[in-house]
Amino acid sequence: MNTRRLVTIAAAAVVVFTGVHCAPVDPPGSEEPPPLAPAPPAVSDTLPFPAPGPASADPLQTRIDAAVRQVKQRDLLTTNGFWTVFHGILGLGPSVELLDPFTGKRCNALDYIADARTPPIRGLRFLPTPDGLDVETQAGSFVGQGHQDQFVAEMVEWNVSPDRVFMVNGKRHTFQEFINESRARASVKEKQELDWAVVIIGQSFPTDAEWTNRQGDKLHLADLLKKELGEPLDMAACGGTHRLYGMTWVYHKHLSEGGKADGVWKEVADKITEYKRKAQQMQNVDASFSTNFFRAPGNAPEIQLRINTTGHILEWLSLAGTDEELRQPWMRDAANTLAMMILDNENIALEGGSVYHAVHGLLLYRFRVFGADGLGPMTPDLPPWPEQKGKAG
């Protein structure tokens, strides 16, 4: 029987991962995560996208599609925090909807964010700046943006239009203003998390473009990459998977623009190769990835942690892998294991960041290996690099 489940930030999901992780843990005495709400009544067998495929479909495709459908049935609510809501958009694309638990009405999640509804989403605060528009970062919060530029980068990954209007304090702004602020703030001299700025700037402008930041420093994307490469990757957010994801995204866009794999770009390519090898070497016997990310082998039993680590690593590998690599048994088995983790845990609350990065990874894998047929508005929008375009298997 198919039932809807709420994606909540359950206390049981607060696991101290190795290094800095995506789900910020509240300090003692601060706001507690909301309790798990009762499950709504069963719904019909008419499920949202992706539609069930033909009987002849690869069993792995069928299993991935079932896991995606199950995550989509976990209602996002207007009462969820901003952090959970924008992760829902990352995981399932900008067509995802919010449910108002008081009226039973649904609306598009990104429309709700952009239209400055009342009451606003908890933890959401947009800040006009001299250079554009910023999203308040609330490090250590369960409800707000946890990392610099996180919301904007995740919307860029789904190709949100620069012309999209956002209402802030009664005034019209555009998504381009978020992009402008990210580029103006980016600095290699100040302590910053640049993992997400790399995606925003690299995707929104030519990868060889030069700009001047608000401190008056002339920069190229290569300067940000040098800074990223010089930081300890394994201690970055979510075991370094976000840093790898950003570098991989812009590396392939750089190649698609005719750039060469030399200088800092060769260092990026070498880092991608090194960590692909680490992921495979530390893979568990059940094909999940290490619960210690890339630092050491790990096979902890907690399902929230397993979905988090395997989901994040598969998400990056589904972007970084060649067509041939994604079809190798170790990658097929990893995608299968992650899908089964979700399917086998339909009746428990799953922490939002973990499950949405996981389903995003499954969507990327599904698109790259089996193509876009049946995905509809959940079809990923990836940078056009040689060989690595989603196509039918």
BELCORMO-V869154 format. One record per residue. N is the residue number from 0. RES is the residue in one small letter. OMEGA is omega as a letter, one per 40 degrees, with the letter a starting at -180 (NA if undefined). Layout:
n: <N | N>
res: <RES | RES>
omega: <OMEGA | OMEGA>
//
This chain:
n: <0 | 1 | 2 | 3 | 4 | 5 | 6 | 7 | 8 | 9 | 10 | 11 | 12 | 13 | 14 | 15 | 16 | 17 | 18 | 19 | 20 | 21 | 22 | 23 | 24 | 25 | 26 | 27 | 28 | 29 | 30 | 31 | 32 | 33 | 34 | 35 | 36 | 37 | 38 | 39 | 40 | 41 | 42 | 43 | 44 | 45 | 46 | 47 | 48 | 49 | 50 | 51 | 52 | 53 | 54 | 55 | 56 | 57 | 58 | 59 | 60 | 61 | 62 | 63 | 64 | 65 | 66 | 67 | 68 | 69 | 70 | 71 | 72 | 73 | 74 | 75 | 76 | 77 | 78 | 79 | 80 | 81 | 82 | 83 | 84 | 85 | 86 | 87 | 88 | 89 | 90 | 91 | 92 | 93 | 94 | 95 | 96 | 97 | 98 | 99 | 100 | 101 | 102 | 103 | 104 | 105 | 106 | 107 | 108 | 109 | 110 | 111 | 112 | 113 | 114 | 115 | 116 | 117 | 118 | 119 | 120 | 121 | 122 | 123 | 124 | 125 | 126 | 127 | 128 | 129 | 130 | 131 | 132 | 133 | 134 | 135 | 136 | 137 | 138 | 139 | 140 | 141 | 142 | 143 | 144 | 145 | 146 | 147 | 148 | 149 | 150 | 151 | 152 | 153 | 154 | 155 | 156 | 157 | 158 | 159 | 160 | 161 | 162 | 163 | 164 | 165 | 166 | 167 | 168 | 169 | 170 | 171 | 172 | 173 | 174 | 175 | 176 | 177 | 178 | 179 | 180 | 181 | 182 | 183 | 184 | 185 | 186 | 187 | 188 | 189 | 190 | 191 | 192 | 193 | 194 | 195 | 196 | 197 | 198 | 199 | 200 | 201 | 202 | 203 | 204 | 205 | 206 | 207 | 208 | 209 | 210 | 211 | 212 | 213 | 214 | 215 | 216 | 217 | 218 | 219 | 220 | 221 | 222 | 223 | 224 | 225 | 226 | 227 | 228 | 229 | 230 | 231 | 232 | 233 | 234 | 235 | 236 | 237 | 238 | 239 | 240 | 241 | 242 | 243 | 244 | 245 | 246 | 247 | 248 | 249 | 250 | 251 | 252 | 253 | 254 | 255 | 256 | 257 | 258 | 259 | 260 | 261 | 262 | 263 | 264 | 265 | 266 | 267 | 268 | 269 | 270 | 271 | 272 | 273 | 274 | 275 | 276 | 277 | 278 | 279 | 280 | 281 | 282 | 283 | 284 | 285 | 286 | 287 | 288 | 289 | 290 | 291 | 292 | 293 | 294 | 295 | 296 | 297 | 298 | 299 | 300 | 301 | 302 | 303 | 304 | 305 | 306 | 307 | 308 | 309 | 310 | 311 | 312 | 313 | 314 | 315 | 316 | 317 | 318 | 319 | 320 | 321 | 322 | 323 | 324 | 325 | 326 | 327 | 328 | 329 | 330 | 331 | 332 | 333 | 334 | 335 | 336 | 337 | 338 | 339 | 340 | 341 | 342 | 343 | 344 | 345 | 346 | 347 | 348 | 349 | 350 | 351 | 352 | 353 | 354 | 355 | 356 | 357 | 358 | 359 | 360 | 361 | 362 | 363 | 364 | 365 | 366 | 367 | 368 | 369 | 370 | 371 | 372 | 373 | 374 | 375 | 376 | 377 | 378 | 379 | 380 | 381 | 382 | 383 | 384 | 385 | 386 | 387 | 388 | 389 | 390 | 391 | 392>
res: <m | n | t | r | r | l | v | t | i | a | a | a | a | v | v | v | f | t | g | v | h | c | a | p | v | d | p | p | g | s | e | e | p | p | p | l | a | p | a | p | p | a | v | s | d | t | l | p | f | p | a | p | g | p | a | s | a | d | p | l | q | t | r | i | d | a | a | v | r | q | v | k | q | r | d | l | l | t | t | n | g | f | w | t | v | f | h | g | i | l | g | l | g | p | s | v | e | l | l | d | p | f | t | g | k | r | c | n | a | l | d | y | i | a | d | a | r | t | p | p | i | r | g | l | r | f | l | p | t | p | d | g | l | d | v | e | t | q | a | g | s | f | v | g | q | g | h | q | d | q | f | v | a | e | m | v | e | w | n | v | s | p | d | r | v | f | m | v | n | g | k | r | h | t | f | q | e | f | i | n | e | s | r | a | r | a | s | v | k | e | k | q | e | l | d | w | a | v | v | i | i | g | q | s | f | p | t | d | a | e | w | t | n | r | q | g | d | k | l | h | l | a | d | l | l | k | k | e | l | g | e | p | l | d | m | a | a | c | g | g | t | h | r | l | y | g | m | t | w | v | y | h | k | h | l | s | e | g | g | k | a | d | g | v | w | k | e | v | a | d | k | i | t | e | y | k | r | k | a | q | q | m | q | n | v | d | a | s | f | s | t | n | f | f | r | a | p | g | n | a | p | e | i | q | l | r | i | n | t | t | g | h | i | l | e | w | l | s | l | a | g | t | d | e | e | l | r | q | p | w | m | r | d | a | a | n | t | l | a | m | m | i | l | d | n | e | n | i | a | l | e | g | g | s | v | y | h | a | v | h | g | l | l | l | y | r | f | r | v | f | g | a | d | g | l | g | p | m | t | p | d | l | p | p | w | p | e | q | k | g | k | a | g>
omega: <a | i | i | i | i | i | a | i | a | a | i | a | a | a | a | a | i | i | i | a | a | a | a | a | i | i | a | i | a | a | i | i | a | i | i | i | i | i | i | i | i | i | a | i | i | a | i | a | e | i | i | a | i | a | a | a | i | i | i | i | i | a | i | a | i | i | i | i | a | i | a | i | i | a | i | a | i | i | i | i | i | a | a | a | a | i | i | i | i | a | a | i | a | i | a | a | i | i | i | a | a | a | a | a | i | i | i | a | a | i | a | i | a | a | i | a | i | e | i | i | i | i | a | i | i | a | i | i | i | a | a | a | a | i | a | i | a | a | i | a | i | a | a | i | a | a | i | i | a | a | a | a | a | i | i | a | i | i | i | a | i | a | a | a | i | i | a | a | i | a | i | i | i | i | i | a | i | a | a | i | i | a | a | a | a | a | i | a | a | i | a | i | a | a | a | i | i | i | a | a | a | a | a | a | i | a | i | a | i | i | i | a | a | i | i | i | i | a | i | i | i | i | i | i | i | i | i | a | a | i | i | a | a | i | i | a | i | i | a | a | i | i | i | a | a | a | i | i | a | i | a | i | i | i | a | i | i | i | a | i | i | a | a | i | i | i | i | i | i | i | i | i | a | a | i | a | i | a | a | a | a | a | a | a | i | i | i | i | a | i | i | a | a | a | a | i | i | a | a | a | a | a | i | i | a | i | a | a | i | i | i | a | i | i | i | a | i | i | a | a | i | i | a | a | a | a | i | a | a | i | i | a | i | i | i | a | i | i | a | i | a | a | a | a | a | a | i | i | i | a | a | a | a | a | a | i | i | a | i | i | i | i | i | i | a | i | a | a | a | i | a | a | i | a | i | a | i | i | a | i | a | i | a | i | a | i | a | i | i | i | a | a | NA>
//
